Amino acid sequence: MAVNQPKDKQPATGQIAIKTPPIVSSQQWQSAWQELLVKEKAFTRSRDALAAERRRMPWMAVEKNYEFEGPNGKVSLLDLFEGRPQLIVYRAFYEPGVFGWPDHACRGCSLGADQVSHLAHLNARDTTLVYASRAPQADITRLKTRMGWEHIPWYTMVDDFDVEFGVHEWHGHNVFFRKGDKIFRTYFVNNRGDEAMGTVWSYLDITPLGRQEVWEDSPEGYPQSAPYKWWNWHDNYDAEAAPNQKWVEVSDAGVEAFRSREDKAS
């Protein structure tokens, strides 16, 4: 007797059984792309406007002294900033009771960790990213080595930080800013908002200072510099504090060429 198989169990045929969009000429494809590009640019501008609103959100003072365990012992929430003014703390689920323990962290949190870009670029914008879990440091160290996550600072929560910042039952990014020894919570994102995290830009866009570039709509007095000019090789920020003049010339030429093509197309 034949039994219908679920769609994900159907035998492979070498041909994807989907209804494809129309097949068109190069000119028609270019026209369709240009039409969609108008919407893409509107979406980008709306995303920039939303980030500008984040930079104007009220702050919440953090009054409690939270503690964590790090590779070298106990540290405070203030220590997690590593001397920088901005801090992003991602609550990753790696602890007894989580699927995958002790060999793996949560599959979703692990996928997120795989997405984390080189942190030198975030650090160059005065921003620190850390992960925090309930697992002991010995297990975290072993996991980081196994999965190639040595670049991510990863701490053990030892108090109610996760409960009091909304990440005891579900993952999420909490954003903090410090003025001297005073700490403020400035933003929070979880659920599907976490899916997009991992790039330099996705992290900076949820911070109170943003990307810190002159085109951004930021409150008066916020630090800003020209786009592209601060970019560097991830192993060269410490060696070269000021923008390299050759890179300034190269990036200026690239911007000019791009604008020229856009002007001709419009």
N, C-alpha and C positions, 0 to 999 in steps of 0.2 A: 504494500500500500504506500503510495507516494505521500510524503509529508512536506508541506510548504516550509521553506527555511526562512528565518528572519533575514531582513535585508543585509545586516552586517555579517551574515553567515553564507550568503550567496557565493558560489564558486566564482573565482576570478575568470574573466573571459578575455582580458586584454583590451576591452573597450568599455569606457565609462558610459553607462546608460543614462545620460541626461539630455534634456532639450537645450541645445546650445543657442546663444544669441545669433542674429543674422551674420553672415559672412559678407564683408563689404570690401570696396576698393580702398587703396591707401588714402585717397582724398576724403572719402566718406568717413573712414576711421579717424582721420585727423580732425574733421569737423565735429564728430561726436565727442572726441576727447576735449576739444576746445569748449564745447558746451558744458561738459561736466567740470572742467577746470574752473569755470566761473563759480560753481557751487563749492568746489574744493577750497577756493580762496576765501569765500564767504565763511566757510566752516573754520578755517584757520584764524580769520579775524575775530570770529566769535569766541574761539578758544583763548585768544590773546586778551579779549575783553573780560572773560571770566577770570583769567589769571590776575588781571588788574584789580578785579573786585576782591580776590583773595588777599591781595596786598593791603587792602583797606579794611579787612575784617578786624573786629575788636580782639584784644588779647586777654587771656585769662592767666592771672598770676598763679604760679605753682608754689604753694606755701609749704608743702611737706618735703622732707628730705628722703628721697628714694635711694635705695642701695641696690647694687648689682655685684655679681662676682665676675671678675675678668681673669685673663690669663695670669695676672700678677697679684691677684687677691681682690679685696673689697674696693669698690669705687662708688662714687655718687653719681647722680644724674648730671651734675655739673661737670664731673670728670669726663663724661661721655662726649662732651663738646670738643675735647682735645684742643681747647684754647680758641676755637672758632666761635663766631656769634650765632651760627645756625646749626640746628641738629634735627635729623630725621631718624626716628626710631621705628623700625618695622618689627612687629611681633610675629615671629615665626613659630609654628607649632612643631616642636621637637622635644618630646618628653614621654615618660611612660603613659600608655593609653592611646597614644597617637599611632595611626596606621603606619607601619614601617619601622617603628621603634624596635631595637636600638640601631639597626643598620642604616635606616633612612629617616629623614624628616618627612613631614606631610608632603604629599606629591605636589600639591598646589604651591606651597611655600618653596619647595625645591625648584619648581619651574621658575618661580620668581627670582630665586637666588641665581639661577643660570642666566637670567637676563641682565643682572647688574653689570653696568659698564665700568670702565676703569675709574676708580674713585679719585685719582689725582686731579681730574678735571672739575669735579665737584669741590674738592678741597681748595682749588685755585679760586673758587667763588665763595670762599669762607663758609663752606657747608660740609658738615660731617654726616655720614650715613652709618648707622649701626643696626645690627639685628639683635633681638633679645628673645630668649626662650627659657623654659623651665629646666631644661636638661643641665646636668653638671658640666663644668668646664672640660673635664677629661673626655666626655662623650662629644662635646661640641668640637673640640680640637680634632678628634678622630674623624668626625663627619666632614669637617672642612677639608682635611687632607684627602679623604677618599673622593670627595666630589669636586675638588679643585676650587674651593671657595676661600683660600687662604687670604685673599685681599679684603674680605668682609670682616670688620670688627664685630664680634659676636659675644654677647654677654648673657649671664644667667640672672634671671629675675628671682629675687629672694623675699620680696614683700608683696604688697597689693598694687603694684604699678599697673599690671595688666587689667585688674578689676576696675581701678579708678580711671583708666583711660580708654575703656571700652573695647579691650582686645583680649578678654579672658575666655571668650567663647568663639571668637572669629578673628581672622587676621586683619591687620590694618596698619597704616602709617600715621604716626603722630609727629607733628612738627613743632619745634620749640625754638625760641629766640632768647638769648641772654644779654642782659645789660649789666656788666660787672658780674656780681654773684647772684643777681636776681634772674629768675627763669620764668618765661611766659609760654603758655601753649597758644599757638597761632592758627593751627589748622589740623584737620583729621580727614583721612580718606580710607575707605575700605570697600569690600564687596567688588563690584566690577571696576570700580575706580582703581583698584590695585592691579588689575590686569595690564594696564598701560605703563606701569612703573618699570623702571630699569635703565632708561636713558638719562644722560646728563640733563636734558631739557625737561623731561617729565618730572624729575626731582626738583629742579630749580623753579619750575612753574608752580609748585605748591608751597614754596618758601615765602616768607614775608618780604624779602628783598628781590625775589624773582631772578631773572637772568642777569640783571644789572647792566643792561645795554640801553643805549640812548634812545632807541626807538620805542621802548616800553612806556606805557602810561603808568607811572609810579608817583607816589606822593612826593612833594617837594623835599629836597635834601637827601633822597635815597641815592646810594652810590650807583653811578652809571658810567660806562665807558663804551667806546665804539665796538660794534659787532665784529667778529672775526679776529680783531687785533690781539685779544688776550689768549686766543687758542694756542696750544703748544703741544709738543710731543709729551706723552705722559711721564717720561723720565727726564724732562728738561725744565720743569717749572722752577725747581729750586736753583738750578744753575743759571737761569735767565729770567730775572724778575721783570724786566722791562720788555715791551714788545720788540721783537727783532725787526730792524728797519727793512731788511729784504722781504720778510713776510708781510710787512705793511704794504710794500709796493706790489707784491704778488696778489694779495687779497684785494687791494684797490683796483688793480687791473681786471681781476675776475668779476668784481661787482660792476665795473663800467661795461665790460663785454656783455654781461647778462642783461643789464638795463638797455643796452643798444639793441639787442635781439628782441626784447619785449617791445621797444618803441617801434621797430620795424613791423612786428606782428600785429600791432594795434591799429 
